[in-house]
């Protein structure tokens, strides 16, 4: 929250230490009690250093005290005591300049330019598993053991290849030496 006092906004800058992140809103509350005093906030959303109403945010003119009826309804619907601006997806993290303009009796008397730091809204913590990642009991530890398992698998594959080669040679020799039973024996004398 920034309170708009006679001598300017308090705090002047909304800094990184404040923990202000994307999706948060900053509230500007008019607190200058001088007669006929009003203030408005403008935020340089395109960060070009120029405050223009076509591409930047401009609040309504705020006054210290609006008049209400007995039911709490504003007597003047255009009367504003505070505004809230939210930093969302279209104007996310980064450093923005904002300006407070002060008018007394419809004449500009002062203005202040300050900064708002909007941090990245990051909910990831180092060392914690990501979505879909296995952790805890029942999950394999894939750290150093995967290197040992790979070497052991290569050893087994080599042994299996040697055994397969010996078996293949044995089958080939067996096929060559085998005589079919249905062949009749022929004698030289019968011809």
C-alpha positions in Angstrom: 0.0 0.0 0.0 1.2 3.5 -0.8 -0.3 6.3 1.3 -0.5 9.6 -0.6 0.3 12.3 1.9 0.8 16.0 1.5 4.6 15.6 1.0 4.2 12.7 -1.4 3.7 8.9 -1.4 4.8 6.8 1.6 6.7 4.6 1.0 8.1 6.4 -2.0 9.4 3.3 -3.8 7.9 -0.3 -3.6 11.2 -2.3 -3.6 12.2 -5.9 -4.2 12.4 -6.5 -0.4 8.6 -5.9 -0.1 7.8 -9.3 -1.7 5.6 -7.7 -4.3 5.1 -10.2 -7.2 3.0 -10.7 -10.4 -0.7 -11.0 -9.6 -0.4 -8.7 -6.6 -2.2 -5.4 -6.5 -0.9 -2.1 -5.1 -3.3 0.1 -3.3 -2.9 3.9 -3.4 -4.9 5.7 -0.6 -5.4 9.4 -0.6 -4.4 10.8 2.8 -3.7 14.5 2.1 -6.3 16.5 4.1 -5.6 19.9 2.6 -8.7 21.7 1.2 -9.6 21.1 -2.4 -6.6 18.8 -2.8 -6.7 15.8 -5.1 -4.1 13.3 -6.4 -3.9 10.7 -9.2 -1.6 7.9 -10.0 -0.1 7.0 -13.4 2.0 3.9 -14.0 4.4 3.7 -17.0 3.3 0.2 -18.2 5.2 0.2 -21.5 8.4 1.4 -19.6 9.2 4.1 -22.2 9.8 6.8 -19.6 6.8 8.8 -20.8 3.4 8.9 -19.0 0.7 8.9 -21.7 -2.9 8.0 -21.3 -3.0 5.9 -24.5 -0.6 3.2 -23.3 -0.2 3.7 -19.5 -2.4 3.4 -16.5 -4.0 6.6 -15.1 -6.3 6.5 -12.0 -9.2 8.7 -11.3 -8.5 11.9 -9.3 -8.7 10.9 -5.6 -9.8 13.0 -2.7 -9.3 12.5 1.0 -13.0 12.2 2.0 -16.0 11.3 -0.1 -19.5 12.1 1.1 -21.8 9.1 2.0 -25.5 8.9 2.8 -26.9 7.1 5.9 -26.8 3.8 4.1 -23.1 4.1 3.2 -23.7 4.9 -0.5 -21.6 7.5 -2.2 -23.4 10.7 -2.9 -21.1 11.5 -5.8 -20.5 8.3 -7.8 -17.3 9.8 -9.3 -15.7 10.4 -5.9 -12.7 8.2 -5.3 -10.6 7.8 -2.1 -8.3 5.0 -3.2 -7.4 2.8 -6.2 -5.9 -0.6 -6.6 -3.8 -1.6 -9.6 -3.0 -5.3 -10.2 0.1 -6.5 -12.0 -1.1 -9.5 -14.0 0.0 -11.4 -17.2 0.0 -8.3 -19.5 2.2 -6.3 -17.2 4.2 -8.8 -15.2 7.6 -8.8 -13.5 10.0 -5.9 -13.8 10.6 -2.3 -12.6 8.0 0.3 -13.4 8.0 4.0 -12.8 4.9 5.6 -11.3 3.9 9.2 -10.9 1.8 10.9 -8.4 0.2 14.2 -9.5 -1.2 16.7 -7.0 -3.8 19.4 -7.7 -5.1 22.1 -5.4 -8.0 24.2 -6.6 -7.7 22.6 -10.1 -4.0 23.7 -10.5 -1.1 21.3 -10.6 1.1 22.0 -7.5 3.5 19.1 -7.4 4.3 15.6 -8.7 6.6 12.8 -7.7 8.1 10.0 -9.8 9.0 6.8 -8.0 9.5 3.1 -8.8 7.6 -0.2 -8.2 9.5 -3.5 -8.4 7.3 -6.4 -9.4 9.0 -9.8 -8.8 8.5 -13.0 -10.7 5.8 -15.2 -9.0 7.9 -18.4 -8.7 6.6 -21.1 -6.4 9.3 -23.7 -7.1 11.7 -24.5 -4.3 15.2 -26.0 -5.0 15.5 -29.6 -3.9 11.8 -30.4 -4.2 10.5 -32.8 -6.9 8.8 -31.4 -10.0 5.3 -32.4 -11.0 5.3 -36.0 -12.2 8.7 -36.8 -10.7 9.0 -39.9 -8.6 10.3 -39.5 -5.0 10.2 -41.4 -1.8 9.8 -45.1 -1.1 9.4 -47.3 -4.2 11.3 -45.0 -6.5 14.7 -45.9 -7.9 17.7 -43.8 -7.0 19.0 -43.0 -10.5 22.1 -41.1 -9.3 25.4 -43.1 -9.3 23.8 -46.5 -9.3 22.7 -46.1 -13.0 26.4 -46.0 -14.1 27.1 -49.3 -12.2 24.0 -51.0 -13.6 25.0 -50.0 -17.2 28.5 -51.5 -16.8 27.0 -54.7 -15.3 24.4 -55.0 -18.2 27.2 -54.7 -20.8 29.1 -57.6 -19.1 26.0 -59.8 -19.2 25.3 -58.9 -22.8 28.9 -59.9 -23.8 28.6 -63.3 -22.0 25.2 -63.9 -23.6 26.7 -63.1 -27.1 29.6 -65.7 -26.6 27.2 -68.4 -25.4 24.9 -67.7 -28.4 27.8 -67.9 -30.8 29.0 -71.3 -29.4 25.4 -72.6 -29.5 25.1 -71.5 -33.1 28.3 -73.2 -34.1 27.2 -76.4 -32.4 23.8 -76.4 -34.2 25.6 -75.9 -37.5 27.9 -78.8 -37.0 25.1 -81.0 -35.8 23.1 -80.3 -39.0 26.1 -81.1 -41.2 26.8 -84.4 -39.6 23.3 -85.6 -39.3 22.1 -88.2 -41.8 18.4 -88.5 -42.6 16.9 -91.9 -41.5 14.7 -92.3 -44.6 17.6 -92.6 -47.0 18.1 -96.2 -48.0 21.5 -97.7 -48.0 22.7 -98.6 -51.4 25.3 -101.2 -52.1 27.6 -101.3 -54.9 26.5 -104.8 -55.8 22.9 -104.0 -56.4 23.6 -101.7 -59.3 
